[in-house]
Amino acid sequence: MIEELKDEELIKKVGGRFKLSSLIQKRLVYLNKGAQAFVDTDKSASKDKLHVVIKEILQDKIFLDMEGNLHERQPSAVDIVFDSEYTET
């Protein structure tokens, strides 16, 4: 078994075991259809898609909305790096 799946912090992060399993299943469907991973992976790790999904969850790259739909987390305004040459006109 993958050790990260036993971690209570991971379970709490997504809102429980059911949401975790749902999030993993939905993301695996996308990856199996050819979607690109949202995290850096080496060639050997990318073959184990479950590890890729867990890494995406741990790095806050994906989440389920209130209806259970899978979404990629967009950077917040705090995460955006502004160009130092930007001038307001």
Order of alpha helices (4+ residues) and beta strands (2+ residues): alpha-alpha-alpha-alpha-beta-beta
